Amino acid sequence: MKIGFIGLGIMGKPMAKNLMKAGYSLVVYDINKEPIKELVGLGAGKGSSPKDVSERTDIIITMLPDSPEVKEVILGKEGVLEGAKRGSIIIDMSSIAPAVSRELAAKAAEKGVDMIDAPVSGGQPKAIDGTLSIMVGGKKEVFDKCFEILNKMGSSITLCGDIGAGNTTKLVNQIIVALNIAAMSEALVLGTKAGVDPETIYKAIRGGLAGSTVLDAKVPMVLERNFNPGFKINLHIKDLKNAITTAHEIGVPIPLTGVIMEILQALKVDGKGVSDHSAIIQFYEEMAKIEVKRAK
């Protein structure tokens, strides 16, 4: 089985590498030539366009920034559906609006192509070590065909419902992650300014009810003042925009999401849009005039 992989960014490149390590044959494409060159050097085939990739493969994975990019790659000129064979499968692992996933799946079905939406959570570290959480929407029989492929990129793969359910679940995930980081930030700034060592606070609370995967992933970064992106603020803004739009479409108020969205927007205006979302703490630090860091 030959797999196409389109989108070789922070997440896509290590995911593609894990598929190659598992023995799959890949044809890859990205608008940036450097990651293509790197993967071709490891044995991947070089695609000249999304259409070319889909003509040469049976399963096409897309890992792209947002809904417009996914629509362009799948539906646009020289896009995936121009070259995809009847019976092939598109696995869109991008985080996009659920309504767009449903639209794309309907267009694919007209050409006899199946599609599932399979966004991921875990950031770059888990993309590298192949332990992503993958949330899938689509037909069970298509999910079953793709399971072993997904299992080479993630350690938790869940079929959440019909097409679009994967991205709905991802939006829920992104709300919880953003609010967790904000709560962590607010609390650690309070504790630090009150004179307690933040690393000691972390050690004291991580085994209790306040402990979380978010806490374990982000507190060490904050203490080291390491805001290199595992997941960029700009991308979290994109996800929360899709969450707010989806919520409003179905009549669900999400006031706390609105608050964290404005915090993220303020950080973006301050030039931190490409920082890791753990930089949410810098919003609180600026207000409190204190820095949370490891004691020397």
C-alpha positions in Angstrom: 0.0 0.0 0.0 1.3 3.4 -1.0 0.5 6.5 1.1 0.5 10.1 0.1 1.4 12.7 2.7 0.6 16.4 2.0 1.7 19.0 4.6 5.2 18.5 6.2 5.2 21.2 8.9 6.0 20.9 12.6 3.5 18.1 13.0 3.3 16.5 9.5 7.0 15.9 9.0 7.5 13.7 12.1 4.2 11.9 11.4 5.4 11.1 7.9 8.7 9.9 9.2 7.0 7.5 11.7 5.0 6.0 8.8 8.3 5.5 6.9 9.9 3.9 10.0 6.9 1.5 10.1 7.7 0.4 6.6 5.1 2.3 4.6 6.0 3.7 1.1 5.3 7.4 0.9 4.9 10.0 -1.8 5.2 13.5 -0.1 4.3 17.1 -1.0 4.5 20.5 0.6 4.8 24.1 -0.6 8.0 24.3 1.4 10.7 22.3 -0.5 13.1 21.7 2.5 11.0 19.0 4.2 10.3 17.3 0.9 14.1 17.1 0.3 14.6 15.7 3.8 12.0 12.9 3.4 13.1 12.1 -0.2 16.6 11.6 1.3 15.0 9.0 3.6 13.4 7.2 0.8 10.1 8.9 0.1 8.8 9.7 -3.4 8.6 13.3 -4.4 5.2 14.6 -5.4 4.9 17.6 -7.7 1.3 18.5 -6.7 -1.5 17.2 -4.6 -3.0 15.7 -7.8 0.3 13.9 -8.5 0.4 12.5 -5.0 -3.2 11.2 -5.2 -2.6 9.6 -8.7 0.3 7.6 -7.3 -1.2 6.5 -3.9 -4.1 4.6 -2.4 -4.5 6.6 0.8 -3.8 10.4 0.9 -3.1 12.0 4.3 -3.4 15.8 4.6 -1.9 17.8 7.5 -2.5 21.5 6.9 -3.1 24.7 8.8 -6.8 25.4 8.4 -10.0 24.9 6.4 -9.1 27.2 3.4 -5.8 25.3 2.9 -7.5 21.9 3.1 -10.2 22.9 0.7 -7.6 24.2 -1.8 -5.5 21.1 -1.6 -8.4 18.7 -2.0 -10.8 20.7 -4.3 -8.5 23.2 -6.0 -6.7 23.1 -9.4 -4.2 20.2 -9.3 -5.9 19.1 -6.1 -6.3 15.7 -4.6 -9.7 15.0 -6.1 -8.4 15.7 -9.6 -6.1 12.7 -9.3 -7.7 10.4 -6.8 -8.7 6.9 -8.0 -12.2 5.5 -7.2 -11.9 3.5 -3.9 -9.0 5.6 -2.5 -9.2 7.2 0.9 -8.5 10.7 2.1 -7.4 11.0 5.8 -7.5 14.7 6.7 -5.5 15.1 10.0 -5.7 18.9 9.9 -7.7 20.7 12.6 -10.5 22.4 10.7 -14.2 23.4 11.0 -16.4 20.3 11.2 -18.8 21.7 8.6 -15.9 21.9 6.1 -15.0 18.2 6.8 -18.6 17.3 5.9 -18.5 19.4 2.8 -15.2 17.8 1.6 -16.4 14.3 2.3 -19.5 14.9 0.2 -17.4 16.1 -2.7 -15.1 13.1 -2.4 -18.0 10.7 -2.3 -19.2 12.1 -5.7 -15.9 10.7 -7.1 -16.1 7.4 -5.3 -13.5 8.5 -2.8 -13.9 7.9 1.0 -12.8 10.4 3.6 -12.3 10.5 7.4 -11.4 13.5 9.5 -8.7 12.6 12.0 -7.2 15.6 13.8 -4.6 15.0 16.5 -3.6 16.3 19.9 -0.2 16.1 21.6 1.9 18.7 19.9 5.3 18.2 18.3 6.8 16.0 21.0 4.1 13.4 20.6 4.2 13.7 16.8 7.9 12.8 17.0 7.5 9.8 19.3 4.3 8.6 17.6 2.0 8.8 20.7 -0.5 11.3 19.4 -4.2 11.2 20.4 -6.2 10.9 17.2 -9.9 11.7 17.1 -11.7 10.3 14.0 -14.9 11.0 12.3 -16.3 8.8 9.4 -17.6 5.4 8.5 -16.5 2.6 10.7 -15.5 0.4 7.8 -13.2 3.2 6.5 -11.8 3.8 10.0 -11.1 0.1 10.2 -9.1 0.1 7.0 -7.0 3.1 8.2 -6.5 2.0 11.8 -3.1 0.4 11.4 -1.8 3.5 9.6 -3.1 5.8 12.3 -1.7 3.5 15.0 1.8 4.2 13.7 1.3 7.9 14.5 -0.7 7.7 17.6 -1.2 5.7 20.8 -4.8 6.6 21.3 -7.1 6.3 18.2 -10.9 6.8 18.8 -13.7 6.7 16.3 -15.9 9.6 17.6 -18.8 9.4 15.2 -19.7 10.3 11.6 -17.6 12.6 9.4 -16.9 15.9 11.3 -17.0 14.3 14.7 -13.3 14.1 14.8 -12.9 17.8 14.4 -15.8 18.5 16.8 -13.9 16.5 19.4 -10.7 18.3 18.6 -12.4 21.7 19.2 -13.6 20.4 22.6 -10.0 19.3 23.3 -8.6 22.7 22.3 -11.0 24.6 24.6 -9.9 22.4 27.5 -6.2 22.7 26.8 -6.4 26.5 26.4 -8.3 27.0 29.7 -6.0 24.5 31.5 -3.0 26.6 30.5 -4.7 29.8 31.5 -5.6 28.3 34.9 -2.1 27.0 35.4 -0.7 30.4 34.4 -3.0 32.4 36.7 -2.2 30.1 39.7 1.5 30.0 39.2 1.8 33.7 38.9 -0.2 34.1 42.1 2.0 31.6 43.9 5.2 33.0 42.7 4.3 36.6 43.6 3.2 35.3 47.0 6.8 34.1 47.6 6.5 30.4 47.0 8.9 28.7 44.5 6.9 27.7 41.4 8.7 24.4 40.9 7.8 23.4 44.5 4.2 24.4 43.8 4.2 22.2 40.7 5.7 19.2 42.6 3.2 19.6 45.4 0.1 19.7 43.2 0.8 17.5 40.2 -0.1 14.3 42.1 -3.5 15.7 43.3 -6.7 16.7 41.6 -5.1 19.7 39.9 -2.5 17.5 38.2 -3.0 17.0 34.4 -1.2 16.2 31.2 -1.2 19.9 30.4 0.5 20.7 33.7 3.2 18.1 33.1 3.8 19.3 29.6 3.8 23.0 30.1 5.1 23.8 33.6 8.7 22.6 32.7 8.7 24.8 29.6 7.6 27.8 31.6 10.2 27.2 34.3 12.9 27.0 31.7 11.5 30.0 29.9 11.3 27.9 26.8 8.5 29.1 24.5 9.7 27.5 21.3 6.6 26.3 19.6 5.3 22.8 20.0 1.9 24.3 19.2 1.8 27.9 18.2 -0.5 30.6 19.7 -1.6 31.5 16.1 -2.8 27.9 15.6 -4.6 27.8 18.9 -6.4 31.1 17.9 -7.4 29.3 14.7 -8.9 26.4 16.6 -10.8 28.5 19.0 -12.1 30.6 16.2 -13.6 27.4 14.7 -14.9 26.4 18.1 -16.6 29.7 18.7 -18.1 29.7 15.2 -19.3 26.1 15.6 -20.8 26.8 19.0 -22.7 29.9 17.8 -24.0 27.9 14.8 -25.6 25.4 17.1 -26.6 27.7 19.9 -24.1 26.9 22.6 -22.6 29.9 24.7 -18.9 29.3 25.5 -18.0 32.4 27.6 -14.7 31.1 29.0 -13.5 30.3 25.5 -14.2 33.9 24.6 -12.0 35.1 27.4 -9.0 32.9 26.6 -9.4 33.9 22.9 -8.9 37.5 23.8 -5.8 36.6 25.9 -4.4 34.8 22.9 -5.2 37.8 20.6 -3.4 40.1 23.0 -0.3 37.9 22.9 -0.5 37.8 19.1 -0.6 41.6 19.0 2.4 41.6 21.3 4.4 39.7 18.7 4.0 36.2 20.4 1.8 34.5 17.8 4.6 32.1 16.9 5.4 31.2 20.5 4.2 28.0 22.1 0.8 28.4 23.8 2.5 28.0 27.1 3.4 31.7 26.6 -0.2 32.4 27.8 1.6 32.8 31.2 3.3 35.9 29.9 0.0 37.7 29.7 -0.4 37.1 33.4 3.2 37.9 34.2 3.0 41.2 32.5 -0.1 42.2 34.5 1.4 41.0 37.8 5.0 42.3 37.1 6.5 38.9 38.0 8.3 36.1 36.1 7.7 32.4 36.8 11.0 30.6 36.4 13.2 28.0 38.0 15.2 29.2 41.0 18.9 29.4 40.3 
